[in-house]
Each structure stands twice: as C-alpha cells, then as structure tokens.
Amino acid sequence: MFFAGIDIGSLTAQAVVIKNGKIIGAKTISVLPHPVDSAKEVIDRLLSKQEIKWEDIKCAVSTGYGREKIQQEGLTRENISEISCHGLGAYTINPNIRTVIDIGGQDAKVIKVNQSGKLDNFVMNDKCAAGTGHFLEVMSKTLGVSLDELGPMSRKSRKPVEMSNRCTIYVETEVIHFLQQGVSKIDIAAGINRAMAERVVALARRVEPEKEIMMTGGVAKNVAVKSEIEKTLKVKMVKSKIDPQIMGAYGAALFAQKQEGAK
Amino acid sequence: MITVGCDIGSLFAKAVILDDDELIASKIVRTTGNMADEVDEFLKDVIREAGLSRDRIDCLGGTGAGADILKDAEFVESTLTCVGAASSYYIPETRLSIDIGGQSITSMLLDENGRVLNFMRNDKCASGSGRFLEVMSDKLDVEIEDIDQTVAKSRKTVAISNQCGVFAESEVITHVNNGEQTPDIIAGVCDSVANMVATQGRRFGMAEHYTLTGGVAKINFVTGVIKGKLDGTFHPFPFDPQLAAAIGAALLGD
C-alpha cells in the first residue's frame, strides 16, 4: 500500500510517497502562487516518474502552508502541522532523536519529541527573518553567490567577518560595506553563516535542546551553518539518511500510513 | 559667532552653518562607503553655499554614527545630546523628542535645559526606521520625497501585517501582484512605520509637549499618523527635521 505526504513551504513544495515506511519517490519544486496548484503540480511531477497512479495512494496527508486548503480540495484526507510532521519524520529515521531544528524559507522551529516520537514542546520564529532561510537567501544574492555555494565556500575562511547587526536589512548593508572594503567573499560568507547559526542557537536554547539533534528543512543543507550550531551547542548532529528538505512531507506520509493502520 | 554642525548618519550626512542661532546654509548627501575621503569636500561645499570661507568658521561640531571621520571637528557629541539641544533650543517647552533616523528610532526625555534625562533606542531591528521606508518605497518605485504626494492619491490603507522589513517586503510584492494600488500600499507602509514609532513613544512615556526629528519626520503623512496615536501636543521642528542633530552640534559649538 502506498501513502503520500505533501508539504507546501514558502519557497518550495515537496511530495513523498512511501510503502511500508520506505520512501519510493520524492519530489521538490518551487512553489506556485496558490498552495493547491503547488500540491497538484508536485504530485504530477512525482508520479510521472513512478509506475503508480494517484488512485493507488491509499491515504495522503498535507502539511505546511495552505495544508487546510489542500485537504478541502480533497487532495488529502487530513492535514497535520509541519511541527508534528518534522518531529515524526526525524524520529522515524532515528528513534534516538529528541530535538529537531527545522529551518525553512520563512521560519525556524526547534521541536522536542518524546521517546515515542510525539511532540513534547516547540519554539518558533516567524516574526523576524534573521535566523530563517530568507536571511541566507538575501545574503547570497548580495554576495553574488548561489545559496548552495554559501556553506561550502565559507569552510575555507580563516578570518570570518563579525556582523555587528542582527537585522537582515542591516546585515545586508554591512555585507555591502565589507565588499566595498575589499574583504574576501569567503570571509564574508563565513560571517553570514555564523550570524545565521547564532540566531538559531538563541532560539534553540529557549527549549533546552537535547544532545540528540537532527537538522531538517532547506537550511540543513548548509554545512557551515550546521557545523557552527554544533560548535556552539557542543553537540554532534545526527545525520539524516534522507534529504532534510523533504522531512516534512516524509512525516506527513508516515502520518497517512499511521491513520490507515489505526482503522 | 559662526558654527558648523556635521552629522554623519548611517544613510545620510548632514551639515549646517549657524550664524548664532540662525540657519544660513545646509546640505544633505547620501553617506557613501568612502565618506572619509569625501567629507572635506562636503564641508567645503556647504561653507561655500553660505558665501563664507573656512577661516570665518569659529567652531566645527560633529555627531552621528560616523562622526569619527571628522578629523577637524573641535568636538564630537552623541546624537542624543545634539537632538536634545536642538529640540529644546527652538521649542523650549518640549520634553520629549523622538528621532527617526536611517537605522534607529530613539525617544529621549529632556529637562528644561535640553539635557537628555533618559532615552530608549531601537537599532536592532529595521522596522520603523528610515531604511525600512526606503526598502518598501524602492520596491514600489516611489521616491522618498514623493511619498506625501503619492499618499495623497490613496483611497484606502493596505495594512502591512509583517513587522520584519524583509517579510514586509515580500508582503508589499504580494499586494502589488494582487492588484492593490501603489498609493494605498505606501499608505500602509507609512502607517506601519508610524505605529512602530508611536509604540516606542508610548512605552517610553509620553510628555505634554513633544517633537519629531530625523529624516522620517519629513514625511507629513507619517507624522500625522504618529500625532493621532500619541497624547500631548506636537510641535513641528522649525527646520528640516533631518538636520536636527547637525543643528544641535552647531548650537553646542556656540
């Protein structure tokens, strides 16, 4: 039996299909203006590469932005918050996980789960762009490098610049000034990643993170941010076997499977 | 006595020349990355504009975040002291001055001599700052100096629900895509700035008489909304409010 999870974020949409808890297909696309259109598109694109049809999916769950609308449209049977989905997804990959740091395009969440993978506590920042994926996006644009390069390049830095501001708008001005002064992009990138990690750590400390941490969401792909967080929190993050960006959709698919089992 | 006051702010550099307490010349330029090299020329320009020569200047006072580039300044004072001095000198009854600059909002409580008794500053977050206004008006392709003219054409206010400048920027784009009119969105942006300022003023503690200074106070629509939200009597700064700190620096040199 096949189950599906659909996660619509602020910048990307993901769909995952699972069978017996194992991922058999996953797809990420850039979002369309309307979440229902994003959901349809990501499903189409995912299934076009599979031998299964949408009718073969026993149950689907939506999560993320517009998850209710997707359910109302009849695409999914249920909608579940992305907090629970990331929690269950990470826990299923490694049951030792007790804390999940999920940083998306427009918000950051630190989620704590108990020994059975259920949501215990969480904190979220969706008010300020600093410490979210949006921050990195603005900075990579200002620096003139791709978002994918930002992490790897900063590992070569010997002297990361120190940002004196937190606000994304002010840091942007600071980055421009560094560039004007001829500071190397490598050192600026390292400073950007460090500033980003600082905001995430400040958020995480509000829930007293456990040692068993996994990072999910798009920003988890930035190696420098990840290692800065590890250094400051003095932890070694648990590696995800799957693309951290599809964790929400994976968790949603797991919920879909659970639902069917409960019947 | 002829004194020069120069305020190197985060976004703009301002210079004024006072003959005693009379403003005889002023100049405002965008702060650049190599302001240190350009500041001498900038000061020469304003002195020339006043029809004077350098030797006629009795004192140069500096202020602002970048005041350390003013090598010839006789003294450097904080913007707090300067704005307080200028507000109190021209509006003696004022006890509260709210300065809305490029990268900060500062409320200051003044005694009867214009000395700052206490202050509250937000320079951590761009919401409510001149930079916030700039980012939004840039997106809408409206010049800062044309904001009042543009808002005059608005029929409603499109509320901006995000405080964060970066998120508000996305929101502005969404409003444009949804077919909202530029004057209505700009009205919403000004409203958001005014709300941030009024909130700080109220939290800090209102005074019976207050004034607004800094570049953002030039926008009548913003000051109008702030006035509506604050108790006390508003006294407009008698010169361009963006010059307040520079004027204060010049007054302190007298």
Contacts between the chains, C-beta under 8 A, distances in Angstrom:
chain1	res1	chain2	res2	distance
A	33	B	177	7.6
A	106	B	167	7.0
A	127	B	162	8.0
A	127	B	163	6.5
A	127	B	164	6.2
A	128	B	125	7.1
A	128	B	163	8.0
A	128	B	164	5.0
A	129	B	164	5.1
A	129	B	165	7.8
A	129	B	166	3.7
A	129	B	167	5.8
A	134	B	166	5.8
A	134	B	167	7.5
A	135	B	166	7.6
A	138	B	166	6.4
A	165	B	124	7.7
A	166	B	124	5.9
A	166	B	125	7.6
A	167	B	124	6.3
A	167	B	125	5.0
A	167	B	126	4.8
A	167	B	165	7.2
A	168	B	126	7.8
A	168	B	164	7.5
A	168	B	165	7.1
A	168	B	166	4.6
A	169	B	126	3.9
A	169	B	131	5.8
A	169	B	132	7.1
A	169	B	135	6.3
A	169	B	165	4.5
A	169	B	166	6.4
A	170	B	103	6.3
A	170	B	126	6.0
A	170	B	131	7.3
A	173	B	10	7.7
A	173	B	131	7.5
A	176	B	33	7.8
A	177	B	33	6.1
A	180	B	33	3.9
A	180	B	34	7.8
A	181	B	33	7.4
